[in-house]
Amino acid sequence: MLATELGFQLARISGSHHIYTHPLGTSLRERFPRPLNLQEGANGKAKAYQVRSMLEMAEAVGVIPPASEDKSL
C-alpha cells in the first residue's frame, strides 16, 4: 500500500476508517491537525480527496518532492 511505502504507520482501524500516523508527524500537526484517514470507496480504492491529503502530508515531511506547479506535462 502506498501509505506504508511513504512511511505512514497504521495506528488503528475504526469501522471502515484506517487511521495512519507518520513518525515525522510532529512537524505536520500545525498544518494537518488530524491523522491520515483512508477509507475504501465504492470502487474498492481509497477516496481521491484522502489520497490527495496523503500526498500533501508526504510532501510536507519531505518524503516525496513537491509536486510541480506546471500542470501542462
mmCIF file as Biopython writes it, N, C-alpha, C and O atoms, coordinates in Angstrom:
data_model
#
loop_
_atom_site.group_PDB
_atom_site.id
_atom_site.type_symbol
_atom_site.label_atom_id
_atom_site.label_alt_id
_atom_site.label_comp_id
_atom_site.label_asym_id
_atom_site.label_entity_id
_atom_site.label_seq_id
_atom_site.pdbx_PDB_ins_code
_atom_site.Cartn_x
_atom_site.Cartn_y
_atom_site.Cartn_z
_atom_site.occupancy
_atom_site.B_iso_or_equiv
_atom_site.auth_seq_id
_atom_site.auth_asym_id
_atom_site.pdbx_PDB_model_num
ATOM 1   N N  . MET A ? 1  ? 0.839   -1.171 0.000   1.0 0.0 1  A 1 
ATOM 2   C CA . MET A ? 1  ? 0.000   0.000  0.000   1.0 0.0 1  A 1 
ATOM 3   C C  . MET A ? 1  ? 0.890   1.242  0.000   1.0 0.0 1  A 1 
ATOM 4   O O  . MET A ? 1  ? 1.913   1.288  0.682   1.0 0.0 1  A 1 
ATOM 5   N N  . LEU A ? 2  ? 0.490   2.226  -0.761  1.0 0.0 2  A 1 
ATOM 6   C CA . LEU A ? 2  ? 1.285   3.447  -0.918  1.0 0.0 2  A 1 
ATOM 7   C C  . LEU A ? 2  ? 1.521   4.152  0.409   1.0 0.0 2  A 1 
ATOM 8   O O  . LEU A ? 2  ? 2.616   4.665  0.641   1.0 0.0 2  A 1 
ATOM 9   N N  . ALA A ? 3  ? 0.536   4.191  1.271   1.0 0.0 3  A 1 
ATOM 10  C CA . ALA A ? 3  ? 0.693   4.880  2.552   1.0 0.0 3  A 1 
ATOM 11  C C  . ALA A ? 3  ? 1.866   4.306  3.345   1.0 0.0 3  A 1 
ATOM 12  O O  . ALA A ? 3  ? 2.674   5.062  3.884   1.0 0.0 3  A 1 
ATOM 13  N N  . THR A ? 4  ? 1.967   2.993  3.422   1.0 0.0 4  A 1 
ATOM 14  C CA . THR A ? 4  ? 3.062   2.389  4.174   1.0 0.0 4  A 1 
ATOM 15  C C  . THR A ? 4  ? 4.395   2.575  3.451   1.0 0.0 4  A 1 
ATOM 16  O O  . THR A ? 4  ? 5.433   2.700  4.100   1.0 0.0 4  A 1 
ATOM 17  N N  . GLU A ? 5  ? 4.382   2.595  2.134   1.0 0.0 5  A 1 
ATOM 18  C CA . GLU A ? 5  ? 5.607   2.846  1.374   1.0 0.0 5  A 1 
ATOM 19  C C  . GLU A ? 5  ? 6.135   4.262  1.635   1.0 0.0 5  A 1 
ATOM 20  O O  . GLU A ? 5  ? 7.341   4.500  1.568   1.0 0.0 5  A 1 
ATOM 21  N N  . LEU A ? 6  ? 5.234   5.191  1.929   1.0 0.0 6  A 1 
ATOM 22  C CA . LEU A ? 6  ? 5.621   6.574  2.219   1.0 0.0 6  A 1 
ATOM 23  C C  . LEU A ? 6  ? 5.963   6.774  3.687   1.0 0.0 6  A 1 
ATOM 24  O O  . LEU A ? 6  ? 6.274   7.890  4.104   1.0 0.0 6  A 1 
ATOM 25  N N  . GLY A ? 7  ? 5.909   5.703  4.476   1.0 0.0 7  A 1 
ATOM 26  C CA . GLY A ? 7  ? 6.305   5.773  5.875   1.0 0.0 7  A 1 
ATOM 27  C C  . GLY A ? 7  ? 5.167   5.919  6.864   1.0 0.0 7  A 1 
ATOM 28  O O  . GLY A ? 7  ? 5.406   6.000  8.069   1.0 0.0 7  A 1 
ATOM 29  N N  . PHE A ? 8  ? 3.942   5.955  6.385   1.0 0.0 8  A 1 
ATOM 30  C CA . PHE A ? 8  ? 2.800   6.037  7.305   1.0 0.0 8  A 1 
ATOM 31  C C  . PHE A ? 8  ? 2.610   4.690  7.979   1.0 0.0 8  A 1 
ATOM 32  O O  . PHE A ? 8  ? 2.830   3.641  7.374   1.0 0.0 8  A 1 
ATOM 33  N N  . GLN A ? 9  ? 2.199   4.733  9.241   1.0 0.0 9  A 1 
ATOM 34  C CA . GLN A ? 9  ? 2.001   3.511  10.014  1.0 0.0 9  A 1 
ATOM 35  C C  . GLN A ? 9  ? 0.549   3.438  10.471  1.0 0.0 9  A 1 
ATOM 36  O O  . GLN A ? 9  ? -0.012  4.426  10.946  1.0 0.0 9  A 1 
ATOM 37  N N  . LEU A ? 10 ? -0.048  2.273  10.324  1.0 0.0 10 A 1 
ATOM 38  C CA . LEU A ? 10 ? -1.427  2.079  10.746  1.0 0.0 10 A 1 
ATOM 39  C C  . LEU A ? 10 ? -1.502  2.213  12.258  1.0 0.0 10 A 1 
ATOM 40  O O  . LEU A ? 10 ? -0.875  1.448  12.992  1.0 0.0 10 A 1 
ATOM 41  N N  . ALA A ? 11 ? -2.274  3.192  12.719  1.0 0.0 11 A 1 
ATOM 42  C CA . ALA A ? 11 ? -2.426  3.419  14.155  1.0 0.0 11 A 1 
ATOM 43  C C  . ALA A ? 11 ? -3.625  2.661  14.707  1.0 0.0 11 A 1 
ATOM 44  O O  . ALA A ? 11 ? -3.561  2.074  15.787  1.0 0.0 11 A 1 
ATOM 45  N N  . ARG A ? 12 ? -4.722  2.681  13.950  1.0 0.0 12 A 1 
ATOM 46  C CA . ARG A ? 12 ? -5.921  1.980  14.400  1.0 0.0 12 A 1 
ATOM 47  C C  . ARG A ? 12 ? -6.916  1.879  13.252  1.0 0.0 12 A 1 
ATOM 48  O O  . ARG A ? 12 ? -6.795  2.566  12.238  1.0 0.0 12 A 1 
ATOM 49  N N  . ILE A ? 13 ? -7.890  1.017  13.435  1.0 0.0 13 A 1 
ATOM 50  C CA . ILE A ? 13 ? -8.994  0.877  12.491  1.0 0.0 13 A 1 
ATOM 51  C C  . ILE A ? 13 ? -10.277 1.117  13.268  1.0 0.0 13 A 1 
ATOM 52  O O  . ILE A ? 13 ? -10.501 0.525  14.324  1.0 0.0 13 A 1 
ATOM 53  N N  . SER A ? 14 ? -11.108 1.984  12.736  1.0 0.0 14 A 1 
ATOM 54  C CA . SER A ? 14 ? -12.391 2.283  13.357  1.0 0.0 14 A 1 
ATOM 55  C C  . SER A ? 14 ? -13.467 2.118  12.282  1.0 0.0 14 A 1 
ATOM 56  O O  . SER A ? 14 ? -13.699 3.027  11.484  1.0 0.0 14 A 1 
ATOM 57  N N  . GLY A ? 15 ? -14.103 0.984  12.266  1.0 0.0 15 A 1 
ATOM 58  C CA . GLY A ? 15 ? -15.069 0.687  11.212  1.0 0.0 15 A 1 
ATOM 59  C C  . GLY A ? 15 ? -14.352 0.568  9.884   1.0 0.0 15 A 1 
ATOM 60  O O  . GLY A ? 15 ? -13.433 -0.239 9.744   1.0 0.0 15 A 1 
ATOM 61  N N  . SER A ? 16 ? -14.762 1.365  8.905   1.0 0.0 16 A 1 
ATOM 62  C CA . SER A ? 16 ? -14.107 1.334  7.596   1.0 0.0 16 A 1 
ATOM 63  C C  . SER A ? 16 ? -12.951 2.322  7.507   1.0 0.0 16 A 1 
ATOM 64  O O  . SER A ? 16 ? -12.284 2.404  6.475   1.0 0.0 16 A 1 
ATOM 65  N N  . HIS A ? 17 ? -12.709 3.073  8.578   1.0 0.0 17 A 1 
ATOM 66  C CA . HIS A ? 17 ? -11.657 4.087  8.576   1.0 0.0 17 A 1 
ATOM 67  C C  . HIS A ? 17 ? -10.339 3.487  9.066   1.0 0.0 17 A 1 
ATOM 68  O O  . HIS A ? 17 ? -10.264 2.921  10.157  1.0 0.0 17 A 1 
ATOM 69  N N  . HIS A ? 18 ? -9.310  3.624  8.240   1.0 0.0 18 A 1 
ATOM 70  C CA . HIS A ? 18 ? -7.966  3.198  8.610   1.0 0.0 18 A 1 
ATOM 71  C C  . HIS A ? 18 ? -7.190  4.474  8.920   1.0 0.0 18 A 1 
ATOM 72  O O  . HIS A ? 18 ? -6.982  5.310  8.041   1.0 0.0 18 A 1 
ATOM 73  N N  . ILE A ? 19 ? -6.765  4.619  10.167  1.0 0.0 19 A 1 
ATOM 74  C CA . ILE A ? 19 ? -6.109  5.831  10.633  1.0 0.0 19 A 1 
ATOM 75  C C  . ILE A ? 19 ? -4.600  5.584  10.669  1.0 0.0 19 A 1 
ATOM 76  O O  . ILE A ? 19 ? -4.120  4.647  11.306  1.0 0.0 19 A 1 
ATOM 77  N N  . TYR A ? 20 ? -3.866  6.455  9.965   1.0 0.0 20 A 1 
ATOM 78  C CA . TYR A ? 20 ? -2.419  6.325  9.871   1.0 0.0 20 A 1 
ATOM 79  C C  . TYR A ? 20 ? -1.728  7.529  10.497  1.0 0.0 20 A 1 
ATOM 80  O O  . TYR A ? 20 ? -2.251  8.643  10.470  1.0 0.0 20 A 1 
ATOM 81  N N  . THR A ? 21 ? -0.559  7.294  11.056  1.0 0.0 21 A 1 
ATOM 82  C CA . THR A ? 21 ? 0.292   8.369  11.553  1.0 0.0 21 A 1 
ATOM 83  C C  . THR A ? 21 ? 1.634   8.245  10.833  1.0 0.0 21 A 1 
ATOM 84  O O  . THR A ? 21 ? 1.913   7.241  10.178  1.0 0.0 21 A 1 
ATOM 85  N N  . HIS A ? 22 ? 2.445   9.271  10.966  1.0 0.0 22 A 1 
ATOM 86  C CA . HIS A ? 22 ? 3.778   9.255  10.363  1.0 0.0 22 A 1 
ATOM 87  C C  . HIS A ? 22 ? 4.788   9.568  11.451  1.0 0.0 22 A 1 
ATOM 88  O O  . HIS A ? 22 ? 4.528   10.439 12.281  1.0 0.0 22 A 1 
ATOM 89  N N  . PRO A ? 23 ? 5.939   8.887  11.483  1.0 0.0 23 A 1 
ATOM 90  C CA . PRO A ? 23 ? 6.947   9.143  12.512  1.0 0.0 23 A 1 
ATOM 91  C C  . PRO A ? 23 ? 7.401   10.606 12.542  1.0 0.0 23 A 1 
ATOM 92  O O  . PRO A ? 23 ? 7.811   11.106 13.589  1.0 0.0 23 A 1 
ATOM 93  N N  . LEU A ? 24 ? 7.330   11.279 11.416  1.0 0.0 24 A 1 
ATOM 94  C CA . LEU A ? 24 ? 7.710   12.691 11.362  1.0 0.0 24 A 1 
ATOM 95  C C  . LEU A ? 24 ? 6.493   13.588 11.566  1.0 0.0 24 A 1 
ATOM 96  O O  . LEU A ? 24 ? 6.520   14.769 11.220  1.0 0.0 24 A 1 
ATOM 97  N N  . GLY A ? 25 ? 5.445   13.032 12.120  1.0 0.0 25 A 1 
ATOM 98  C CA . GLY A ? 25 ? 4.164   13.703 12.257  1.0 0.0 25 A 1 
ATOM 99  C C  . GLY A ? 25 ? 4.153   14.944 13.116  1.0 0.0 25 A 1 
ATOM 100 O O  . GLY A ? 25 ? 3.275   15.790 12.945  1.0 0.0 25 A 1 
ATOM 101 N N  . THR A ? 26 ? 5.097   15.090 14.038  1.0 0.0 26 A 1 
ATOM 102 C CA . THR A ? 26 ? 5.085   16.286 14.879  1.0 0.0 26 A 1 
ATOM 103 C C  . THR A ? 26 ? 5.246   17.540 14.043  1.0 0.0 26 A 1 
ATOM 104 O O  . THR A ? 26 ? 4.749   18.601 14.420  1.0 0.0 26 A 1 
ATOM 105 N N  . SER A ? 27 ? 5.929   17.437 12.918  1.0 0.0 27 A 1 
ATOM 106 C CA . SER A ? 27 ? 6.074   18.599 12.039  1.0 0.0 27 A 1 
ATOM 107 C C  . SER A ? 27 ? 4.823   18.833 11.197  1.0 0.0 27 A 1 
ATOM 108 O O  . SER A ? 27 ? 4.711   19.864 10.535  1.0 0.0 27 A 1 
ATOM 109 N N  . LEU A ? 28 ? 3.894   17.901 11.214  1.0 0.0 28 A 1 
ATOM 110 C CA . LEU A ? 28 ? 2.663   18.010 10.428  1.0 0.0 28 A 1 
ATOM 111 C C  . LEU A ? 28 ? 1.493   18.584 11.215  1.0 0.0 28 A 1 
ATOM 112 O O  . LEU A ? 28 ? 0.531   19.065 10.616  1.0 0.0 28 A 1 
ATOM 113 N N  . ARG A ? 29 ? 1.551   18.546 12.530  1.0 0.0 29 A 1 
ATOM 114 C CA . ARG A ? 29 ? 0.367   18.845 13.339  1.0 0.0 29 A 1 
ATOM 115 C C  . ARG A ? 29 ? -0.207  20.231 13.124  1.0 0.0 29 A 1 
ATOM 116 O O  . ARG A ? 29 ? -1.425  20.402 13.173  1.0 0.0 29 A 1 
ATOM 117 N N  . GLU A ? 30 ? 0.632   21.218 12.889  1.0 0.0 30 A 1 
ATOM 118 C CA . GLU A ? 30 ? 0.100   22.562 12.686  1.0 0.0 30 A 1 
ATOM 119 C C  . GLU A ? 30 ? -0.652  22.660 11.361  1.0 0.0 30 A 1 
ATOM 120 O O  . GLU A ? 30 ? -1.726  23.257 11.288  1.0 0.0 30 A 1 
ATOM 121 N N  . ARG A ? 31 ? -0.083  22.074 10.326  1.0 0.0 31 A 1 
ATOM 122 C CA . ARG A ? 31 ? -0.713  22.135 9.003   1.0 0.0 31 A 1 
ATOM 123 C C  . ARG A ? 31 ? -1.827  21.103 8.835   1.0 0.0 31 A 1 
ATOM 124 O O  . ARG A ? 31 ? -2.841  21.374 8.192   1.0 0.0 31 A 1 
ATOM 125 N N  . PHE A ? 32 ? -1.630  19.921 9.416   1.0 0.0 32 A 1 
ATOM 126 C CA . PHE A ? 32 ? -2.603  18.828 9.334   1.0 0.0 32 A 1 
ATOM 127 C C  . PHE A ? 32 ? -2.916  18.366 10.760  1.0 0.0 32 A 1 
ATOM 128 O O  . PHE A ? 32 ? -2.272  17.445 11.261  1.0 0.0 32 A 1 
ATOM 129 N N  . PRO A ? 33 ? -3.895  18.994 11.417  1.0 0.0 33 A 1 
ATOM 130 C CA . PRO A ? 33 ? -4.154  18.660 12.825  1.0 0.0 33 A 1 
ATOM 131 C C  . PRO A ? 33 ? -4.705  17.260 13.062  1.0 0.0 33 A 1 
ATOM 132 O O  . PRO A ? 33 ? -4.683  16.770 14.191  1.0 0.0 33 A 1 
ATOM 133 N N  . ARG A ? 34 ? -5.195  16.615 12.019  1.0 0.0 34 A 1 
ATOM 134 C CA . ARG A ? 34 ? -5.733  15.261 12.170  1.0 0.0 34 A 1 
ATOM 135 C C  . ARG A ? 34 ? -4.833  14.254 11.473  1.0 0.0 34 A 1 
ATOM 136 O O  . ARG A ? 34 ? -4.172  14.591 10.491  1.0 0.0 34 A 1 
ATOM 137 N N  . PRO A ? 35 ? -4.800  13.011 11.974  1.0 0.0 35 A 1 
ATOM 138 C CA . PRO A ? 35 ? -4.000  11.992 11.295  1.0 0.0 35 A 1 
ATOM 139 C C  . PRO A ? 35 ? -4.622  11.626 9.951   1.0 0.0 35 A 1 
ATOM 140 O O  . PRO A ? 35 ? -5.756  12.003 9.653   1.0 0.0 35 A 1 
ATOM 141 N N  . LEU A ? 36 ? -3.874  10.897 9.159   1.0 0.0 36 A 1 
ATOM 142 C CA . LEU A ? 36 ? -4.350  10.456 7.850   1.0 0.0 36 A 1 
ATOM 143 C C  . LEU A ? 36 ? -5.454  9.423  8.019   1.0 0.0 36 A 1 
ATOM 144 O O  . LEU A ? 36 ? -5.295  8.452  8.758   1.0 0.0 36 A 1 
ATOM 145 N N  . ASN A ? 37 ? -6.564  9.633  7.338   1.0 0.0 37 A 1 
ATOM 146 C CA . ASN A ? 37 ? -7.706  8.735  7.379   1.0 0.0 37 A 1 
ATOM 147 C C  . ASN A ? 37 ? -7.944  8.228  5.959   1.0 0.0 37 A 1 
ATOM 148 O O  . ASN A ? 37 ? -8.219  9.015  5.054   1.0 0.0 37 A 1 
ATOM 149 N N  . LEU A ? 38 ? -7.840  6.935  5.768   1.0 0.0 38 A 1 
ATOM 150 C CA . LEU A ? 38 ? -8.129  6.330  4.467   1.0 0.0 38 A 1 
ATOM 151 C C  . LEU A ? 38 ? -9.293  5.377  4.627   1.0 0.0 38 A 1 
ATOM 152 O O  . LEU A ? 38 ? -9.362  4.608  5.586   1.0 0.0 38 A 1 
ATOM 153 N N  . GLN A ? 39 ? -10.207 5.441  3.674   1.0 0.0 39 A 1 
ATOM 154 C CA . GLN A ? 39 ? -11.315 4.504  3.689   1.0 0.0 39 A 1 
ATOM 155 C C  . GLN A ? 39 ? -11.642 4.114  2.258   1.0 0.0 39 A 1 
ATOM 156 O O  . GLN A ? 39 ? -11.505 4.907  1.327   1.0 0.0 39 A 1 
ATOM 157 N N  . GLU A ? 40 ? -12.070 2.895  2.114   1.0 0.0 40 A 1 
ATOM 158 C CA . GLU A ? 40 ? -12.345 2.346  0.794   1.0 0.0 40 A 1 
ATOM 159 C C  . GLU A ? 40 ? -13.591 2.978  0.187   1.0 0.0 40 A 1 
ATOM 160 O O  . GLU A ? 40 ? -14.638 3.056  0.828   1.0 0.0 40 A 1 
ATOM 161 N N  . GLY A ? 41 ? -13.462 3.430  -1.063  1.0 0.0 41 A 1 
ATOM 162 C CA . GLY A ? 41 ? -14.597 3.990  -1.778  1.0 0.0 41 A 1 
ATOM 163 C C  . GLY A ? 41 ? -15.402 2.900  -2.475  1.0 0.0 41 A 1 
ATOM 164 O O  . GLY A ? 41 ? -15.129 1.712  -2.304  1.0 0.0 41 A 1 
ATOM 165 N N  . ALA A ? 42 ? -16.380 3.303  -3.248  1.0 0.0 42 A 1 
ATOM 166 C CA . ALA A ? 42 ? -17.266 2.353  -3.934  1.0 0.0 42 A 1 
ATOM 167 C C  . ALA A ? 42 ? -16.513 1.470  -4.924  1.0 0.0 42 A 1 
ATOM 168 O O  . ALA A ? 42 ? -16.924 0.338  -5.178  1.0 0.0 42 A 1 
ATOM 169 N N  . ASN A ? 43 ? -15.408 1.978  -5.489  1.0 0.0 43 A 1 
ATOM 170 C CA . ASN A ? 43 ? -14.643 1.225  -6.484  1.0 0.0 43 A 1 
ATOM 171 C C  . ASN A ? 43 ? -13.570 0.338  -5.856  1.0 0.0 43 A 1 
ATOM 172 O O  . ASN A ? 43 ? -12.786 -0.287 -6.571  1.0 0.0 43 A 1 
ATOM 173 N N  . GLY A ? 44 ? -13.532 0.279  -4.531  1.0 0.0 44 A 1 
ATOM 174 C CA . GLY A ? 44 ? -12.542 -0.547 -3.853  1.0 0.0 44 A 1 
ATOM 175 C C  . GLY A ? 44 ? -11.216 0.152  -3.620  1.0 0.0 44 A 1 
ATOM 176 O O  . GLY A ? 44 ? -10.289 -0.447 -3.074  1.0 0.0 44 A 1 
ATOM 177 N N  . LYS A ? 45 ? -11.110 1.399  -4.021  1.0 0.0 45 A 1 
ATOM 178 C CA . LYS A ? 45 ? -9.885  2.179  -3.847  1.0 0.0 45 A 1 
ATOM 179 C C  . LYS A ? 45 ? -10.134 3.286  -2.841  1.0 0.0 45 A 1 
ATOM 180 O O  . LYS A ? 45 ? -11.281 3.612  -2.537  1.0 0.0 45 A 1 
ATOM 181 N N  . ALA A ? 46 ? -9.059  3.861  -2.326  1.0 0.0 46 A 1 
ATOM 182 C CA . ALA A ? 46 ? -9.195  4.977  -1.388  1.0 0.0 46 A 1 
ATOM 183 C C  . ALA A ? 46 ? -9.851  6.153  -2.092  1.0 0.0 46 A 1 
ATOM 184 O O  . ALA A ? 46 ? -9.721  6.323  -3.305  1.0 0.0 46 A 1 
ATOM 185 N N  . LYS A ? 47 ? -10.548 6.949  -1.324  1.0 0.0 47 A 1 
ATOM 186 C CA . LYS A ? 47 ? -11.222 8.117  -1.884  1.0 0.0 47 A 1 
ATOM 187 C C  . LYS A ? 47 ? -10.179 9.132  -2.343  1.0 0.0 47 A 1 
ATOM 188 O O  . LYS A ? 47 ? -9.141  9.302  -1.703  1.0 0.0 47 A 1 
ATOM 189 N N  . ALA A ? 48 ? -10.464 9.799  -3.447  1.0 0.0 48 A 1 
ATOM 190 C CA . ALA A ? 48 ? -9.497  10.698 -4.082  1.0 0.0 48 A 1 
ATOM 191 C C  . ALA A ? 48 ? -9.038  11.810 -3.152  1.0 0.0 48 A 1 
ATOM 192 O O  . ALA A ? 48 ? -7.847  12.118 -3.117  1.0 0.0 48 A 1 
ATOM 193 N N  . TYR A ? 49 ? -9.942  12.419 -2.401  1.0 0.0 49 A 1 
ATOM 194 C CA . TYR A ? 49 ? -9.537  13.519 -1.528  1.0 0.0 49 A 1 
ATOM 195 C C  . TYR A ? 49 ? -8.623  13.029 -0.413  1.0 0.0 49 A 1 
ATOM 196 O O  . TYR A ? 49 ? -7.780  13.786 0.068   1.0 0.0 49 A 1 
ATOM 197 N N  . GLN A ? 50 ? -8.776  11.779 0.004   1.0 0.0 50 A 1 
ATOM 198 C CA . GLN A ? 50 ? -7.909  11.225 1.034   1.0 0.0 50 A 1 
ATOM 199 C C  . GLN A ? 50 ? -6.521  10.935 0.471   1.0 0.0 50 A 1 
ATOM 200 O O  . GLN A ? 50 ? -5.522  11.113 1.168   1.0 0.0 50 A 1 
ATOM 201 N N  . VAL A ? 51 ? -6.450  10.494 -0.770  1.0 0.0 51 A 1 
ATOM 202 C CA . VAL A ? 51 ? -5.154  10.261 -1.416  1.0 0.0 51 A 1 
ATOM 203 C C  . VAL A ? 51 ? -4.423  11.589 -1.589  1.0 0.0 51 A 1 
ATOM 204 O O  . VAL A ? 51 ? -3.220  11.673 -1.342  1.0 0.0 51 A 1 
ATOM 205 N N  . ARG A ? 52 ? -5.149  12.627 -2.013  1.0 0.0 52 A 1 
ATOM 206 C CA . ARG A ? 52 ? -4.521  13.957 -2.129  1.0 0.0 52 A 1 
ATOM 207 C C  . ARG A ? 52 ? -3.969  14.422 -0.783  1.0 0.0 52 A 1 
ATOM 208 O O  . ARG A ? 52 ? -2.868  14.969 -0.717  1.0 0.0 52 A 1 
ATOM 209 N N  . SER A ? 53 ? -4.721  14.207 0.274   1.0 0.0 53 A 1 
ATOM 210 C CA . SER A ? 53 ? -4.272  14.579 1.609   1.0 0.0 53 A 1 
ATOM 211 C C  . SER A ? 53 ? -3.003  13.821 1.990   1.0 0.0 53 A 1 
ATOM 212 O O  . SER A ? 53 ? -2.075  14.401 2.553   1.0 0.0 53 A 1 
ATOM 213 N N  . MET A ? 54 ? -2.966  12.522 1.682   1.0 0.0 54 A 1 
ATOM 214 C CA . MET A ? 54 ? -1.790  11.710 1.986   1.0 0.0 54 A 1 
ATOM 215 C C  . MET A ? 54 ? -0.558  12.247 1.245   1.0 0.0 54 A 1 
ATOM 216 O O  . MET A ? 54 ? 0.525   12.344 1.823   1.0 0.0 54 A 1 
ATOM 217 N N  . LEU A ? 55 ? -0.727  12.592 -0.026  1.0 0.0 55 A 1 
ATOM 218 C CA . LEU A ? 55 ? 0.395   13.105 -0.809  1.0 0.0 55 A 1 
ATOM 219 C C  . LEU A ? 55 ? 0.851   14.472 -0.293  1.0 0.0 55 A 1 
ATOM 220 O O  . LEU A ? 55 ? 2.049   14.754 -0.270  1.0 0.0 55 A 1 
ATOM 221 N N  . GLU A ? 56 ? -0.085  15.314 0.118   1.0 0.0 56 A 1 
ATOM 222 C CA . GLU A ? 56 ? 0.281   16.608 0.705   1.0 0.0 56 A 1 
ATOM 223 C C  . GLU A ? 56 ? 1.071   16.408 1.996   1.0 0.0 56 A 1 
ATOM 224 O O  . GLU A ? 56 ? 2.051   17.113 2.237   1.0 0.0 56 A 1 
ATOM 225 N N  . MET A ? 57 ? 0.654   15.461 2.819   1.0 0.0 57 A 1 
ATOM 226 C CA . MET A ? 57 ? 1.369   15.168 4.064   1.0 0.0 57 A 1 
ATOM 227 C C  . MET A ? 57 ? 2.767   14.638 3.768   1.0 0.0 57 A 1 
ATOM 228 O O  . MET A ? 57 ? 3.732   15.037 4.421   1.0 0.0 57 A 1 
ATOM 229 N N  . ALA A ? 58 ? 2.884   13.740 2.784   1.0 0.0 58 A 1 
ATOM 230 C CA . ALA A ? 58 ? 4.184   13.176 2.424   1.0 0.0 58 A 1 
ATOM 231 C C  . ALA A ? 58 ? 5.121   14.265 1.909   1.0 0.0 58 A 1 
ATOM 232 O O  . ALA A ? 58 ? 6.316   14.238 2.199   1.0 0.0 58 A 1 
ATOM 233 N N  . GLU A ? 59 ? 4.592   15.218 1.150   1.0 0.0 59 A 1 
ATOM 234 C CA . GLU A ? 59 ? 5.397   16.356 0.692   1.0 0.0 59 A 1 
ATOM 235 C C  . GLU A ? 59 ? 5.838   17.205 1.874   1.0 0.0 59 A 1 
ATOM 236 O O  . GLU A ? 59 ? 6.987   17.645 1.925   1.0 0.0 59 A 1 
ATOM 237 N N  . ALA A ? 60 ? 4.945   17.438 2.820   1.0 0.0 60 A 1 
ATOM 238 C CA . ALA A ? 60 ? 5.236   18.303 3.961   1.0 0.0 60 A 1 
ATOM 239 C C  . ALA A ? 60 ? 6.366   17.760 4.830   1.0 0.0 60 A 1 
ATOM 240 O O  . ALA A ? 60 ? 7.136   18.539 5.391   1.0 0.0 60 A 1 
ATOM 241 N N  . VAL A ? 61 ? 6.479   16.437 4.952   1.0 0.0 61 A 1 
ATOM 242 C CA . VAL A ? 61 ? 7.564   15.867 5.757   1.0 0.0 61 A 1 
ATOM 243 C C  . VAL A ? 61 ? 8.800   15.573 4.925   1.0 0.0 61 A 1 
ATOM 244 O O  . VAL A ? 61 ? 9.815   15.129 5.461   1.0 0.0 61 A 1 
ATOM 245 N N  . GLY A ? 62 ? 8.727   15.815 3.621   1.0 0.0 62 A 1 
ATOM 246 C CA . GLY A ? 62 ? 9.893   15.635 2.759   1.0 0.0 62 A 1 
ATOM 247 C C  . GLY A ? 62 ? 10.103  14.231 2.256   1.0 0.0 62 A 1 
ATOM 248 O O  . GLY A ? 62 ? 11.191  13.907 1.781   1.0 0.0 62 A 1 
ATOM 249 N N  . VAL A ? 63 ? 9.092   13.384 2.345   1.0 0.0 63 A 1 
ATOM 250 C CA . VAL A ? 63 ? 9.214   12.002 1.871   1.0 0.0 63 A 1 
ATOM 251 C C  . VAL A ? 63 ? 9.205   11.954 0.349   1.0 0.0 63 A 1 
ATOM 252 O O  . VAL A ? 63 ? 9.894   11.134 -0.258  1.0 0.0 63 A 1 
ATOM 253 N N  . ILE A ? 64 ? 8.423   12.836 -0.261  1.0 0.0 64 A 1 
ATOM 254 C CA . ILE A ? 64 ? 8.398   12.955 -1.717  1.0 0.0 64 A 1 
ATOM 255 C C  . ILE A ? 64 ? 8.623   14.415 -2.079  1.0 0.0 64 A 1 
ATOM 256 O O  . ILE A ? 64 ? 8.290   15.304 -1.295  1.0 0.0 64 A 1 
ATOM 257 N N  . PRO A ? 65 ? 9.183   14.674 -3.251  1.0 0.0 65 A 1 
ATOM 258 C CA . PRO A ? 65 ? 9.414   16.069 -3.644  1.0 0.0 65 A 1 
ATOM 259 C C  . PRO A ? 65 ? 8.092   16.785 -3.912  1.0 0.0 65 A 1 
ATOM 260 O O  . PRO A ? 65 ? 7.100   16.146 -4.261  1.0 0.0 65 A 1 
ATOM 261 N N  . PRO A ? 66 ? 8.074   18.093 -3.752  1.0 0.0 66 A 1 
ATOM 262 C CA . PRO A ? 66 ? 6.849   18.850 -4.029  1.0 0.0 66 A 1 
ATOM 263 C C  . PRO A ? 66 ? 6.388   18.634 -5.468  1.0 0.0 66 A 1 
ATOM 264 O O  . PRO A ? 66 ? 7.201   18.526 -6.386  1.0 0.0 66 A 1 
ATOM 265 N N  . ALA A ? 67 ? 5.080   18.574 -5.644  1.0 0.0 67 A 1 
ATOM 266 C CA . ALA A ? 67 ? 4.513   18.417 -6.987  1.0 0.0 67 A 1 
ATOM 267 C C  . ALA A ? 67 ? 4.801   19.667 -7.792  1.0 0.0 67 A 1 
ATOM 268 O O  . ALA A ? 67 ? 4.823   20.776 -7.258  1.0 0.0 67 A 1 
ATOM 269 N N  . SER A ? 68 ? 5.019   19.479 -9.060  1.0 0.0 68 A 1 
ATOM 270 C CA . SER A ? 68 ? 5.282   20.600 -9.946  1.0 0.0 68 A 1 
ATOM 271 C C  . SER A ? 68 ? 4.033   21.445 -10.092 1.0 0.0 68 A 1 
ATOM 272 O O  . SER A ? 68 ? 2.928   20.913 -10.203 1.0 0.0 68 A 1 
ATOM 273 N N  . GLU A ? 69 ? 4.200   22.755 -10.093 1.0 0.0 69 A 1 
ATOM 274 C CA . GLU A ? 69 ? 3.070   23.660 -10.302 1.0 0.0 69 A 1 
ATOM 275 C C  . GLU A ? 69 ? 2.642   23.686 -11.755 1.0 0.0 69 A 1 
ATOM 276 O O  . GLU A ? 69 ? 1.528   24.108 -12.068 1.0 0.0 69 A 1 
ATOM 277 N N  . ASP A ? 70 ? 3.521   23.236 -12.654 1.0 0.0 70 A 1 
ATOM 278 C CA . ASP A ? 70 ? 3.236   23.233 -14.083 1.0 0.0 70 A 1 
ATOM 279 C C  . ASP A ? 70 ? 2.386   22.019 -14.421 1.0 0.0 70 A 1 
ATOM 280 O O  . ASP A ? 70 ? 2.895   20.898 -14.439 1.0 0.0 70 A 1 
ATOM 281 N N  . LYS A ? 71 ? 1.115   22.216 -14.686 1.0 0.0 71 A 1 
ATOM 282 C CA . LYS A ? 71 ? 0.184   21.116 -14.962 1.0 0.0 71 A 1 
ATOM 283 C C  . LYS A ? 71 ? 0.114   20.769 -16.435 1.0 0.0 71 A 1 
ATOM 284 O O  . LYS A ? 71 ? -0.728  19.965 -16.834 1.0 0.0 71 A 1 
ATOM 285 N N  . SER A ? 72 ? 0.991   21.362 -17.266 1.0 0.0 72 A 1 
ATOM 286 C CA . SER A ? 72 ? 0.944   21.113 -18.712 1.0 0.0 72 A 1 
ATOM 287 C C  . SER A ? 72 ? 1.635   19.829 -19.118 1.0 0.0 72 A 1 
ATOM 288 O O  . SER A ? 72 ? 1.564   19.441 -20.284 1.0 0.0 72 A 1 
ATOM 289 N N  . LEU A ? 73 ? 2.300   19.160 -18.197 1.0 0.0 73 A 1 
ATOM 290 C CA . LEU A ? 73 ? 3.027   17.931 -18.512 1.0 0.0 73 A 1 
ATOM 291 C C  . LEU A ? 73 ? 2.129   16.776 -18.757 1.0 0.0 73 A 1 
ATOM 292 O O  . LEU A ? 73 ? 2.603   15.674 -19.034 1.0 0.0 73 A 1 
#
